[in-house]
Amino acid sequence: MYRFRRDLPESIRNCVAGDTEWSIIGTGMGSYEFRQVAPAHISPTSHHHKIQISDATPEIITTYSPGSDE
């Protein structure tokens, strides 16, 4: 539940050493473990320009749909 949806409890976050953070790693089918890893925060930089990516979903569906039979 904590893996992607919410922060770990503060009592666990405070147990991390140095400049690392906790990560929950999948180790098999239904098996996980806590590991301390270097932070991997990705943030945009101010010197890059934003680009618009159009949503071509309707055109793609129209192009590749087999017809109105389905």
C-alpha positions in Angstrom: 0.0 0.0 0.0 2.8 2.4 0.8 4.9 1.7 -2.2 3.2 4.2 -4.5 0.2 5.6 -2.8 1.4 7.4 0.3 4.5 8.3 2.4 5.9 5.9 4.9 5.1 6.7 8.6 7.4 9.3 10.1 8.8 6.8 12.6 10.2 4.7 9.7 11.4 7.7 7.6 13.4 8.9 10.6 15.4 5.7 10.8 17.2 6.3 7.5 20.9 6.9 7.5 22.6 9.9 6.0 21.5 11.2 2.6 19.5 8.1 1.7 15.8 7.2 1.7 13.7 4.1 2.1 12.6 2.2 -1.0 10.3 -0.8 -1.1 11.7 -3.3 -3.6 9.9 -6.3 -5.0 11.9 -9.4 -4.4 9.6 -12.0 -5.8 5.9 -12.9 -6.1 4.2 -11.1 -3.2 7.6 -10.5 -1.5 9.1 -7.1 -0.7 11.9 -5.6 1.3 13.0 -2.2 2.6 16.3 -0.9 1.2 18.1 2.4 1.8 18.9 4.0 -1.5 20.2 7.3 -2.8 17.3 9.8 -3.5 16.0 9.6 -7.1 14.0 12.8 -7.3 13.4 14.0 -10.8 12.5 17.6 -11.2 12.3 19.8 -14.4 15.0 22.4 -15.0 14.2 25.9 -15.8 16.4 26.2 -18.9 14.4 23.6 -20.9 11.3 24.7 -22.9 8.0 23.0 -22.4 6.7 21.3 -25.5 3.1 20.4 -26.3 2.3 16.8 -27.1 -1.1 16.6 -28.9 -3.5 13.9 -27.9 -3.8 11.9 -31.2 -5.9 9.1 -29.7 -9.1 9.8 -31.7 -7.1 9.9 -35.0 -5.2 6.7 -34.1 -8.4 4.9 -33.3 -10.0 6.1 -36.5 -7.0 5.1 -38.6 -6.6 1.6 -37.2 -10.1 0.6 -36.3 -11.5 -2.2 -38.5 -14.8 -0.5 -39.0 -18.2 -0.1 -37.3 -18.8 -3.8 -37.1 -17.4 -4.1 -33.6 
